[in-house]
Amino acid sequence: MKLTMRVDLGDGPFTVTTTLQTIVAWERRYKKKASDLAAGVGVEDLAFLAWDACKREQIVVPVELDGFINRLQALDVVTEEAAGPFQPAPTGGS
């Protein structure tokens, strides 16, 4: 599962994309499974995913999640992709 999110910490919006490592970090912190996200995603869940994705992309953010949340002006999911073990099949044509 990949989420691309638009984040604004007050300095203008930018996008970040979650990775498998981000999802695992969320599972470990909240003691939930990624499949639980299908039942509904809370705002704190999205904030954590954005915060962790920022850190992994070496974007400077507050050290603690609460500091990140306090600076958030806007947080929107732009796209969501289900990550499977296989690449999409090639399409026919020339």
Phi and psi restraints in degrees (range 20) as a CNS / XPLOR table:
assign (resid 1 and name C) (resid 2 and name N)
       (resid 2 and name CA) (resid 2 and name C) 1.0 -125.3 20.0 2
assign (resid 2 and name N) (resid 2 and name CA)
       (resid 2 and name C) (resid 3 and name N) 1.0 133.5 20.0 2
assign (resid 2 and name C) (resid 3 and name N)
       (resid 3 and name CA) (resid 3 and name C) 1.0 -118.5 20.0 2
assign (resid 3 and name N) (resid 3 and name CA)
       (resid 3 and name C) (resid 4 and name N) 1.0 131.6 20.0 2
assign (resid 3 and name C) (resid 4 and name N)
       (resid 4 and name CA) (resid 4 and name C) 1.0 -105.8 20.0 2
assign (resid 4 and name N) (resid 4 and name CA)
       (resid 4 and name C) (resid 5 and name N) 1.0 125.4 20.0 2
assign (resid 4 and name C) (resid 5 and name N)
       (resid 5 and name CA) (resid 5 and name C) 1.0 -123.4 20.0 2
assign (resid 5 and name N) (resid 5 and name CA)
       (resid 5 and name C) (resid 6 and name N) 1.0 145.1 20.0 2
assign (resid 5 and name C) (resid 6 and name N)
       (resid 6 and name CA) (resid 6 and name C) 1.0 -97.1 20.0 2
assign (resid 6 and name N) (resid 6 and name CA)
       (resid 6 and name C) (resid 7 and name N) 1.0 122.8 20.0 2
assign (resid 6 and name C) (resid 7 and name N)
       (resid 7 and name CA) (resid 7 and name C) 1.0 -119.1 20.0 2
assign (resid 7 and name N) (resid 7 and name CA)
       (resid 7 and name C) (resid 8 and name N) 1.0 138.5 20.0 2
assign (resid 7 and name C) (resid 8 and name N)
       (resid 8 and name CA) (resid 8 and name C) 1.0 -131.8 20.0 2
assign (resid 8 and name N) (resid 8 and name CA)
       (resid 8 and name C) (resid 9 and name N) 1.0 115.3 20.0 2
assign (resid 8 and name C) (resid 9 and name N)
       (resid 9 and name CA) (resid 9 and name C) 1.0 -100.4 20.0 2
assign (resid 9 and name N) (resid 9 and name CA)
       (resid 9 and name C) (resid 10 and name N) 1.0 16.0 20.0 2
assign (resid 9 and name C) (resid 10 and name N)
       (resid 10 and name CA) (resid 10 and name C) 1.0 102.4 20.0 2
assign (resid 10 and name N) (resid 10 and name CA)
       (resid 10 and name C) (resid 11 and name N) 1.0 -7.9 20.0 2
assign (resid 10 and name C) (resid 11 and name N)
       (resid 11 and name CA) (resid 11 and name C) 1.0 -108.1 20.0 2
assign (resid 11 and name N) (resid 11 and name CA)
       (resid 11 and name C) (resid 12 and name N) 1.0 13.2 20.0 2
assign (resid 11 and name C) (resid 12 and name N)
       (resid 12 and name CA) (resid 12 and name C) 1.0 105.9 20.0 2
assign (resid 12 and name N) (resid 12 and name CA)
       (resid 12 and name C) (resid 13 and name N) 1.0 149.0 20.0 2
assign (resid 12 and name C) (resid 13 and name N)
       (resid 13 and name CA) (resid 13 and name C) 1.0 -73.9 20.0 2
assign (resid 13 and name N) (resid 13 and name CA)
       (resid 13 and name C) (resid 14 and name N) 1.0 151.6 20.0 2
assign (resid 13 and name C) (resid 14 and name N)
       (resid 14 and name CA) (resid 14 and name C) 1.0 -147.9 20.0 2
assign (resid 14 and name N) (resid 14 and name CA)
       (resid 14 and name C) (resid 15 and name N) 1.0 165.6 20.0 2
assign (resid 14 and name C) (resid 15 and name N)
       (resid 15 and name CA) (resid 15 and name C) 1.0 -113.8 20.0 2
assign (resid 15 and name N) (resid 15 and name CA)
       (resid 15 and name C) (resid 16 and name N) 1.0 148.1 20.0 2
assign (resid 15 and name C) (resid 16 and name N)
       (resid 16 and name CA) (resid 16 and name C) 1.0 -135.7 20.0 2
assign (resid 16 and name N) (resid 16 and name CA)
       (resid 16 and name C) (resid 17 and name N) 1.0 154.9 20.0 2
assign (resid 16 and name C) (resid 17 and name N)
       (resid 17 and name CA) (resid 17 and name C) 1.0 -126.0 20.0 2
assign (resid 17 and name N) (resid 17 and name CA)
       (resid 17 and name C) (resid 18 and name N) 1.0 132.6 20.0 2
assign (resid 17 and name C) (resid 18 and name N)
       (resid 18 and name CA) (resid 18 and name C) 1.0 -70.2 20.0 2
assign (resid 18 and name N) (resid 18 and name CA)
       (resid 18 and name C) (resid 19 and name N) 1.0 158.3 20.0 2
assign (resid 18 and name C) (resid 19 and name N)
       (resid 19 and name CA) (resid 19 and name C) 1.0 -124.9 20.0 2
assign (resid 19 and name N) (resid 19 and name CA)
       (resid 19 and name C) (resid 20 and name N) 1.0 175.1 20.0 2
assign (resid 19 and name C) (resid 20 and name N)
       (resid 20 and name CA) (resid 20 and name C) 1.0 -58.0 20.0 2
assign (resid 20 and name N) (resid 20 and name CA)
       (resid 20 and name C) (resid 21 and name N) 1.0 -38.9 20.0 2
assign (resid 20 and name C) (resid 21 and name N)
       (resid 21 and name CA) (resid 21 and name C) 1.0 -63.4 20.0 2
assign (resid 21 and name N) (resid 21 and name CA)
       (resid 21 and name C) (resid 22 and name N) 1.0 -36.4 20.0 2
assign (resid 21 and name C) (resid 22 and name N)
       (resid 22 and name CA) (resid 22 and name C) 1.0 -64.4 20.0 2
assign (resid 22 and name N) (resid 22 and name CA)
       (resid 22 and name C) (resid 23 and name N) 1.0 -43.8 20.0 2
assign (resid 22 and name C) (resid 23 and name N)
       (resid 23 and name CA) (resid 23 and name C) 1.0 -64.8 20.0 2
assign (resid 23 and name N) (resid 23 and name CA)
       (resid 23 and name C) (resid 24 and name N) 1.0 -42.5 20.0 2
assign (resid 23 and name C) (resid 24 and name N)
       (resid 24 and name CA) (resid 24 and name C) 1.0 -62.4 20.0 2
assign (resid 24 and name N) (resid 24 and name CA)
       (resid 24 and name C) (resid 25 and name N) 1.0 -41.8 20.0 2
assign (resid 24 and name C) (resid 25 and name N)
       (resid 25 and name CA) (resid 25 and name C) 1.0 -61.4 20.0 2
assign (resid 25 and name N) (resid 25 and name CA)
       (resid 25 and name C) (resid 26 and name N) 1.0 -39.8 20.0 2
assign (resid 25 and name C) (resid 26 and name N)
       (resid 26 and name CA) (resid 26 and name C) 1.0 -64.4 20.0 2
assign (resid 26 and name N) (resid 26 and name CA)
       (resid 26 and name C) (resid 27 and name N) 1.0 -44.8 20.0 2
assign (resid 26 and name C) (resid 27 and name N)
       (resid 27 and name CA) (resid 27 and name C) 1.0 -58.6 20.0 2
assign (resid 27 and name N) (resid 27 and name CA)
       (resid 27 and name C) (resid 28 and name N) 1.0 -44.4 20.0 2
assign (resid 27 and name C) (resid 28 and name N)
       (resid 28 and name CA) (resid 28 and name C) 1.0 -66.7 20.0 2
assign (resid 28 and name N) (resid 28 and name CA)
       (resid 28 and name C) (resid 29 and name N) 1.0 -40.9 20.0 2
assign (resid 28 and name C) (resid 29 and name N)
       (resid 29 and name CA) (resid 29 and name C) 1.0 -70.0 20.0 2
assign (resid 29 and name N) (resid 29 and name CA)
       (resid 29 and name C) (resid 30 and name N) 1.0 -41.9 20.0 2
assign (resid 29 and name C) (resid 30 and name N)
       (resid 30 and name CA) (resid 30 and name C) 1.0 -102.6 20.0 2
assign (resid 30 and name N) (resid 30 and name CA)
       (resid 30 and name C) (resid 31 and name N) 1.0 1.5 20.0 2
assign (resid 30 and name C) (resid 31 and name N)
       (resid 31 and name CA) (resid 31 and name C) 1.0 53.7 20.0 2
assign (resid 31 and name N) (resid 31 and name CA)
       (resid 31 and name C) (resid 32 and name N) 1.0 44.6 20.0 2
assign (resid 31 and name C) (resid 32 and name N)
       (resid 32 and name CA) (resid 32 and name C) 1.0 -128.6 20.0 2
assign (resid 32 and name N) (resid 32 and name CA)
       (resid 32 and name C) (resid 33 and name N) 1.0 168.9 20.0 2
assign (resid 32 and name C) (resid 33 and name N)
       (resid 33 and name CA) (resid 33 and name C) 1.0 -102.0 20.0 2
assign (resid 33 and name N) (resid 33 and name CA)
       (resid 33 and name C) (resid 34 and name N) 1.0 152.5 20.0 2
assign (resid 33 and name C) (resid 34 and name N)
       (resid 34 and name CA) (resid 34 and name C) 1.0 -57.3 20.0 2
assign (resid 34 and name N) (resid 34 and name CA)
       (resid 34 and name C) (resid 35 and name N) 1.0 -32.8 20.0 2
assign (resid 34 and name C) (resid 35 and name N)
       (resid 35 and name CA) (resid 35 and name C) 1.0 -62.8 20.0 2
assign (resid 35 and name N) (resid 35 and name CA)
       (resid 35 and name C) (resid 36 and name N) 1.0 -23.3 20.0 2
assign (resid 35 and name C) (resid 36 and name N)
       (resid 36 and name CA) (resid 36 and name C) 1.0 -64.4 20.0 2
assign (resid 36 and name N) (resid 36 and name CA)
       (resid 36 and name C) (resid 37 and name N) 1.0 -24.0 20.0 2
assign (resid 36 and name C) (resid 37 and name N)
       (resid 37 and name CA) (resid 37 and name C) 1.0 -64.7 20.0 2
assign (resid 37 and name N) (resid 37 and name CA)
       (resid 37 and name C) (resid 38 and name N) 1.0 -25.4 20.0 2
assign (resid 37 and name C) (resid 38 and name N)
       (resid 38 and name CA) (resid 38 and name C) 1.0 -66.7 20.0 2
assign (resid 38 and name N) (resid 38 and name CA)
       (resid 38 and name C) (resid 39 and name N) 1.0 -26.5 20.0 2
assign (resid 38 and name C) (resid 39 and name N)
       (resid 39 and name CA) (resid 39 and name C) 1.0 -77.9 20.0 2
assign (resid 39 and name N) (resid 39 and name CA)
       (resid 39 and name C) (resid 40 and name N) 1.0 -13.0 20.0 2
assign (resid 39 and name C) (resid 40 and name N)
       (resid 40 and name CA) (resid 40 and name C) 1.0 143.3 20.0 2
assign (resid 40 and name N) (resid 40 and name CA)
       (resid 40 and name C) (resid 41 and name N) 1.0 141.6 20.0 2
assign (resid 40 and name C) (resid 41 and name N)
       (resid 41 and name CA) (resid 41 and name C) 1.0 -114.7 20.0 2
assign (resid 41 and name N) (resid 41 and name CA)
       (resid 41 and name C) (resid 42 and name N) 1.0 127.0 20.0 2
assign (resid 41 and name C) (resid 42 and name N)
       (resid 42 and name CA) (resid 42 and name C) 1.0 -82.9 20.0 2
assign (resid 42 and name N) (resid 42 and name CA)
       (resid 42 and name C) (resid 43 and name N) 1.0 162.7 20.0 2
assign (resid 42 and name C) (resid 43 and name N)
       (resid 43 and name CA) (resid 43 and name C) 1.0 -63.7 20.0 2
assign (resid 43 and name N) (resid 43 and name CA)
       (resid 43 and name C) (resid 44 and name N) 1.0 -39.2 20.0 2
assign (resid 43 and name C) (resid 44 and name N)
       (resid 44 and name CA) (resid 44 and name C) 1.0 -64.4 20.0 2
assign (resid 44 and name N) (resid 44 and name CA)
       (resid 44 and name C) (resid 45 and name N) 1.0 -36.4 20.0 2
assign (resid 44 and name C) (resid 45 and name N)
       (resid 45 and name CA) (resid 45 and name C) 1.0 -60.2 20.0 2
assign (resid 45 and name N) (resid 45 and name CA)
       (resid 45 and name C) (resid 46 and name N) 1.0 -47.6 20.0 2
assign (resid 45 and name C) (resid 46 and name N)
       (resid 46 and name CA) (resid 46 and name C) 1.0 -63.3 20.0 2
assign (resid 46 and name N) (resid 46 and name CA)
       (resid 46 and name C) (resid 47 and name N) 1.0 -40.3 20.0 2
assign (resid 46 and name C) (resid 47 and name N)
       (resid 47 and name CA) (resid 47 and name C) 1.0 -63.1 20.0 2
assign (resid 47 and name N) (resid 47 and name CA)
       (resid 47 and name C) (resid 48 and name N) 1.0 -43.3 20.0 2
assign (resid 47 and name C) (resid 48 and name N)
       (resid 48 and name CA) (resid 48 and name C) 1.0 -61.9 20.0 2
assign (resid 48 and name N) (resid 48 and name CA)
       (resid 48 and name C) (resid 49 and name N) 1.0 -46.2 20.0 2
assign (resid 48 and name C) (resid 49 and name N)
       (resid 49 and name CA) (resid 49 and name C) 1.0 -60.6 20.0 2
assign (resid 49 and name N) (resid 49 and name CA)
       (resid 49 and name C) (resid 50 and name N) 1.0 -41.5 20.0 2
assign (resid 49 and name C) (resid 50 and name N)
       (resid 50 and name CA) (resid 50 and name C) 1.0 -66.6 20.0 2
assign (resid 50 and name N) (resid 50 and name CA)
       (resid 50 and name C) (resid 51 and name N) 1.0 -44.2 20.0 2
assign (resid 50 and name C) (resid 51 and name N)
       (resid 51 and name CA) (resid 51 and name C) 1.0 -59.7 20.0 2
assign (resid 51 and name N) (resid 51 and name CA)
       (resid 51 and name C) (resid 52 and name N) 1.0 -47.9 20.0 2
assign (resid 51 and name C) (resid 52 and name N)
       (resid 52 and name CA) (resid 52 and name C) 1.0 -66.6 20.0 2
assign (resid 52 and name N) (resid 52 and name CA)
       (resid 52 and name C) (resid 53 and name N) 1.0 -41.1 20.0 2
assign (resid 52 and name C) (resid 53 and name N)
       (resid 53 and name CA) (resid 53 and name C) 1.0 -62.2 20.0 2
assign (resid 53 and name N) (resid 53 and name CA)
       (resid 53 and name C) (resid 54 and name N) 1.0 -40.3 20.0 2
assign (resid 53 and name C) (resid 54 and name N)
       (resid 54 and name CA) (resid 54 and name C) 1.0 -59.8 20.0 2
assign (resid 54 and name N) (resid 54 and name CA)
       (resid 54 and name C) (resid 55 and name N) 1.0 -47.3 20.0 2
assign (resid 54 and name C) (resid 55 and name N)
       (resid 55 and name CA) (resid 55 and name C) 1.0 -60.5 20.0 2
assign (resid 55 and name N) (resid 55 and name CA)
       (resid 55 and name C) (resid 56 and name N) 1.0 -41.5 20.0 2
assign (resid 55 and name C) (resid 56 and name N)
       (resid 56 and name CA) (resid 56 and name C) 1.0 -68.3 20.0 2
assign (resid 56 and name N) (resid 56 and name CA)
       (resid 56 and name C) (resid 57 and name N) 1.0 -27.8 20.0 2
assign (resid 56 and name C) (resid 57 and name N)
       (resid 57 and name CA) (resid 57 and name C) 1.0 -90.6 20.0 2
assign (resid 57 and name N) (resid 57 and name CA)
       (resid 57 and name C) (resid 58 and name N) 1.0 9.6 20.0 2
assign (resid 57 and name C) (resid 58 and name N)
       (resid 58 and name CA) (resid 58 and name C) 1.0 59.7 20.0 2
assign (resid 58 and name N) (resid 58 and name CA)
       (resid 58 and name C) (resid 59 and name N) 1.0 35.7 20.0 2
assign (resid 58 and name C) (resid 59 and name N)
       (resid 59 and name CA) (resid 59 and name C) 1.0 -89.9 20.0 2
assign (resid 59 and name N) (resid 59 and name CA)
       (resid 59 and name C) (resid 60 and name N) 1.0 130.6 20.0 2
assign (resid 59 and name C) (resid 60 and name N)
       (resid 60 and name CA) (resid 60 and name C) 1.0 -70.9 20.0 2
assign (resid 60 and name N) (resid 60 and name CA)
       (resid 60 and name C) (resid 61 and name N) 1.0 119.1 20.0 2
assign (resid 60 and name C) (resid 61 and name N)
       (resid 61 and name CA) (resid 61 and name C) 1.0 -136.5 20.0 2
assign (resid 61 and name N) (resid 61 and name CA)
       (resid 61 and name C) (resid 62 and name N) 1.0 163.2 20.0 2
assign (resid 61 and name C) (resid 62 and name N)
       (resid 62 and name CA) (resid 62 and name C) 1.0 -55.5 20.0 2
assign (resid 62 and name N) (resid 62 and name CA)
       (resid 62 and name C) (resid 63 and name N) 1.0 148.0 20.0 2
assign (resid 62 and name C) (resid 63 and name N)
       (resid 63 and name CA) (resid 63 and name C) 1.0 -64.6 20.0 2
assign (resid 63 and name N) (resid 63 and name CA)
       (resid 63 and name C) (resid 64 and name N) 1.0 -38.0 20.0 2
assign (resid 63 and name C) (resid 64 and name N)
       (resid 64 and name CA) (resid 64 and name C) 1.0 -101.5 20.0 2
assign (resid 64 and name N) (resid 64 and name CA)
       (resid 64 and name C) (resid 65 and name N) 1.0 145.7 20.0 2
assign (resid 64 and name C) (resid 65 and name N)
       (resid 65 and name CA) (resid 65 and name C) 1.0 -56.7 20.0 2
assign (resid 65 and name N) (resid 65 and name CA)
       (resid 65 and name C) (resid 66 and name N) 1.0 -42.8 20.0 2
assign (resid 65 and name C) (resid 66 and name N)
       (resid 66 and name CA) (resid 66 and name C) 1.0 -60.5 20.0 2
assign (resid 66 and name N) (resid 66 and name CA)
       (resid 66 and name C) (resid 67 and name N) 1.0 -36.9 20.0 2
assign (resid 66 and name C) (resid 67 and name N)
       (resid 67 and name CA) (resid 67 and name C) 1.0 -63.7 20.0 2
assign (resid 67 and name N) (resid 67 and name CA)
       (resid 67 and name C) (resid 68 and name N) 1.0 -39.0 20.0 2
assign (resid 67 and name C) (resid 68 and name N)
       (resid 68 and name CA) (resid 68 and name C) 1.0 -63.5 20.0 2
assign (resid 68 and name N) (resid 68 and name CA)
       (resid 68 and name C) (resid 69 and name N) 1.0 -47.1 20.0 2
assign (resid 68 and name C) (resid 69 and name N)
       (resid 69 and name CA) (resid 69 and name C) 1.0 -61.6 20.0 2
assign (resid 69 and name N) (resid 69 and name CA)
       (resid 69 and name C) (resid 70 and name N) 1.0 -40.5 20.0 2
assign (resid 69 and name C) (resid 70 and name N)
       (resid 70 and name CA) (resid 70 and name C) 1.0 -62.9 20.0 2
assign (resid 70 and name N) (resid 70 and name CA)
       (resid 70 and name C) (resid 71 and name N) 1.0 -29.2 20.0 2
assign (resid 70 and name C) (resid 71 and name N)
       (resid 71 and name CA) (resid 71 and name C) 1.0 -87.7 20.0 2
assign (resid 71 and name N) (resid 71 and name CA)
       (resid 71 and name C) (resid 72 and name N) 1.0 -15.4 20.0 2
assign (resid 71 and name C) (resid 72 and name N)
       (resid 72 and name CA) (resid 72 and name C) 1.0 -61.8 20.0 2
assign (resid 72 and name N) (resid 72 and name CA)
       (resid 72 and name C) (resid 73 and name N) 1.0 125.4 20.0 2
assign (resid 72 and name C) (resid 73 and name N)
       (resid 73 and name CA) (resid 73 and name C) 1.0 -98.2 20.0 2
assign (resid 73 and name N) (resid 73 and name CA)
       (resid 73 and name C) (resid 74 and name N) 1.0 -35.4 20.0 2
assign (resid 73 and name C) (resid 74 and name N)
       (resid 74 and name CA) (resid 74 and name C) 1.0 -156.5 20.0 2
assign (resid 74 and name N) (resid 74 and name CA)
       (resid 74 and name C) (resid 75 and name N) 1.0 147.1 20.0 2
assign (resid 74 and name C) (resid 75 and name N)
       (resid 75 and name CA) (resid 75 and name C) 1.0 -148.9 20.0 2
assign (resid 75 and name N) (resid 75 and name CA)
       (resid 75 and name C) (resid 76 and name N) 1.0 115.1 20.0 2
assign (resid 75 and name C) (resid 76 and name N)
       (resid 76 and name CA) (resid 76 and name C) 1.0 -132.2 20.0 2
assign (resid 76 and name N) (resid 76 and name CA)
       (resid 76 and name C) (resid 77 and name N) 1.0 140.5 20.0 2
assign (resid 76 and name C) (resid 77 and name N)
       (resid 77 and name CA) (resid 77 and name C) 1.0 -81.8 20.0 2
assign (resid 77 and name N) (resid 77 and name CA)
       (resid 77 and name C) (resid 78 and name N) 1.0 124.4 20.0 2
assign (resid 77 and name C) (resid 78 and name N)
       (resid 78 and name CA) (resid 78 and name C) 1.0 -91.8 20.0 2
assign (resid 78 and name N) (resid 78 and name CA)
       (resid 78 and name C) (resid 79 and name N) 1.0 -49.1 20.0 2
assign (resid 78 and name C) (resid 79 and name N)
       (resid 79 and name CA) (resid 79 and name C) 1.0 -143.8 20.0 2
assign (resid 79 and name N) (resid 79 and name CA)
       (resid 79 and name C) (resid 80 and name N) 1.0 158.2 20.0 2
assign (resid 79 and name C) (resid 80 and name N)
       (resid 80 and name CA) (resid 80 and name C) 1.0 -136.7 20.0 2
assign (resid 80 and name N) (resid 80 and name CA)
       (resid 80 and name C) (resid 81 and name N) 1.0 129.1 20.0 2
assign (resid 80 and name C) (resid 81 and name N)
       (resid 81 and name CA) (resid 81 and name C) 1.0 -124.8 20.0 2
assign (resid 81 and name N) (resid 81 and name CA)
       (resid 81 and name C) (resid 82 and name N) 1.0 136.7 20.0 2
assign (resid 81 and name C) (resid 82 and name N)
       (resid 82 and name CA) (resid 82 and name C) 1.0 -81.3 20.0 2
assign (resid 82 and name N) (resid 82 and name CA)
       (resid 82 and name C) (resid 83 and name N) 1.0 124.7 20.0 2
assign (resid 82 and name C) (resid 83 and name N)
       (resid 83 and name CA) (resid 83 and name C) 1.0 -91.1 20.0 2
assign (resid 83 and name N) (resid 83 and name CA)
       (resid 83 and name C) (resid 84 and name N) 1.0 116.7 20.0 2
assign (resid 83 and name C) (resid 84 and name N)
       (resid 84 and name CA) (resid 84 and name C) 1.0 -108.5 20.0 2
assign (resid 84 and name N) (resid 84 and name CA)
       (resid 84 and name C) (resid 85 and name N) 1.0 174.4 20.0 2
assign (resid 84 and name C) (resid 85 and name N)
       (resid 85 and name CA) (resid 85 and name C) 1.0 -77.9 20.0 2
assign (resid 85 and name N) (resid 85 and name CA)
       (resid 85 and name C) (resid 86 and name N) 1.0 -7.8 20.0 2
assign (resid 85 and name C) (resid 86 and name N)
       (resid 86 and name CA) (resid 86 and name C) 1.0 -123.9 20.0 2
assign (resid 86 and name N) (resid 86 and name CA)
       (resid 86 and name C) (resid 87 and name N) 1.0 151.8 20.0 2
assign (resid 86 and name C) (resid 87 and name N)
       (resid 87 and name CA) (resid 87 and name C) 1.0 -74.4 20.0 2
assign (resid 87 and name N) (resid 87 and name CA)
       (resid 87 and name C) (resid 88 and name N) 1.0 154.2 20.0 2
assign (resid 87 and name C) (resid 88 and name N)
       (resid 88 and name CA) (resid 88 and name C) 1.0 -60.0 20.0 2
assign (resid 88 and name N) (resid 88 and name CA)
       (resid 88 and name C) (resid 89 and name N) 1.0 148.3 20.0 2
assign (resid 88 and name C) (resid 89 and name N)
       (resid 89 and name CA) (resid 89 and name C) 1.0 -67.6 20.0 2
assign (resid 89 and name N) (resid 89 and name CA)
       (resid 89 and name C) (resid 90 and name N) 1.0 143.0 20.0 2
assign (resid 89 and name C) (resid 90 and name N)
       (resid 90 and name CA) (resid 90 and name C) 1.0 -66.5 20.0 2
assign (resid 90 and name N) (resid 90 and name CA)
       (resid 90 and name C) (resid 91 and name N) 1.0 148.1 20.0 2
assign (resid 90 and name C) (resid 91 and name N)
       (resid 91 and name CA) (resid 91 and name C) 1.0 -91.9 20.0 2
assign (resid 91 and name N) (resid 91 and name CA)
       (resid 91 and name C) (resid 92 and name N) 1.0 150.8 20.0 2
assign (resid 91 and name C) (resid 92 and name N)
       (resid 92 and name CA) (resid 92 and name C) 1.0 -74.5 20.0 2
assign (resid 92 and name N) (resid 92 and name CA)
       (resid 92 and name C) (resid 93 and name N) 1.0 164.8 20.0 2
assign (resid 92 and name C) (resid 93 and name N)
       (resid 93 and name CA) (resid 93 and name C) 1.0 126.2 20.0 2
assign (resid 93 and name N) (resid 93 and name CA)
       (resid 93 and name C) (resid 94 and name N) 1.0 173.1 20.0 2
